[in-house]
Amino acid sequence: MAAVIRKSIKISGACLFMVYMVLLIYFLFFSEEYGRGAAEMVYDYNISPFREIRRFLTYRDILGFRAVFLNLAGNIIGFMPFGALLPVMAKSARKGWKVTLLSFEVSALIEISQLFFRVGCFDVDDIILNTLGGLLGYAVFWLCSRCYLWLERR
């Protein structure tokens, strides 16, 4: 019975991960709501760590809650499913350091793609926030797996 439940969790996790990746790619590269595809947009980039994070926190009253939330919390929350679902799918990704490293690598790949294709904007702070999101997502996985093991033993 436990093997069937584990297999169901793994299959469900894989399906959710695929849907997540499609949505992530859409929002990062194609969503007009987030300025993708706007012909008049001037391309910009940030290579100074914490510059944009500091700017958003300093000018939060001027920029407004939505802009600050989307930039800071949005980058963290946006990568939490990556960190939570990856270890469900891949047994080799069940170490926190591996998920953190993979979150960093995927985020850097996305940001470099944005720089190369001039879609969105390259921001080293996004890499930092996304990596943090992947780590927090892994923490959710870790807590859920501990709860599952505890319930299984009862």
N, C-alpha and C positions, 0 to 999 in steps of 0.2 A: 504493500500500500504506500509506504513512504517513497519507494522508488518511482511510483506513478505520479505522486505529488511533485517530487523533485523534477521529473521530466516535464510535467505540465508547467511548472514555474519557469524552467529553462526555455521552453518553446514560447510561452507568453512574453518572457523577457526579451527574447530575440525579435518577436513581432513588434513589441513596443519600441525597441531600440531602432528598428528600421523606420517606423513611423516618425520617431523623434528625429532621426537624421534627415529624412526628407523635409520635415518642417523646419529644421535648423537651416538647411541649405536654402530653402525658400525665403525665410525671413532675412537671412544674411546677404543673399545675392539678388533676390527678385522682388521682394515686397515693396510696392510703391509707398505704402504707409510709412516706411522707415527711410524714405528718400532714395530708394534704389530705382534706377532707371530715369531719374530726373535729369534731363539734358542740361538744364541750367546750373546744376550743382557744381560748385568748385571743389576739386579734390584736395584733401588735406591729409596730413599724417602727423603722428606724434611718436617720437623715439625716446622721449625723456620719461623715465619711470615716475609714476605718481603725479605727473603734471596735470593731467585731465581729472584725475580723482580729486586732487586738491582744488582745482578750478570749480568743479561741480559742487563741492562742499562749501567753498568760500562764497560762491554766488548763487546758492540754492534759493534764496528769496527772490532773486531776479529771474532765474531760469525757470522756476516753478517746480512743484513736486513731481509732476509727470516726467519732465525731462531728466531730473536728477534720479528718480526711481528707475526709469528705463535704462539709463546709462550705467548706474552703479549696481543696483539690485538685479536689474534685468540681465546683466552679464553673468552675475553669480548664479541666479536662478536658472538661467538658460542652459548652464552647463551641469547643473545638478543631476538631471536624468542621465547624462553621459556617465558620471561617476557612480550612479546607483545601478544602472542597468548593465554596464559593461561586465562587472564581476558575476552577474547572474548568467550572462551568456557564456563567458569564457573563464573556465576554471583557472587558467594561467594569469588572470587579472584579478586575483583575489587578495592581493597585497596592496596596502594603501599607497606605498611609494610607486608601484607600477601604474595604478590608476592616476595618480598625480602626474607622473611623467607623461603618460598617454594624453591626459587632459591638456598639458602644456604643449605637447607636440601637435595635437589636432588643432588647438587654438592658434598656435603659431602658423600652421599651414593655412588656416582660414584667413588670418590677418595678412599673410604674405600673398595669398590669392587676391584679396581685396586690393592690395597695393599693386599687384601686377595687372589686374583687370580694371583697376580704378572704379571699383564698386564699393560703396560705403567708404570707410577710411581706415587706414592702418593705424592702430593705436596699441602701443606696448602695454598700456594700462588695461586694455581689454584682455590681453593674454594673462595678465596677473589676476584679474577678476574671474576670468573663465577657469583658470587653474584652481583658484580657491573654490569655485563652484563645483568643479569635479571632485575635489577633496571632500567638500561637505556632502556631496552626493554619495561618495564612498562611505562616509560616516553613517548615512541613512541605511545603506546596504548592510554595513557591519552591525548596526543596532537591530535591524530586522532579522538578520541571520542568527544573531544571538537569541532573540526572542523565539524564533522558529525552533532552534535547537533546544531551548528550555521547555517549550511546549511539547516537543517530540518526546522528551525524556519523562514527562509526567504521565 
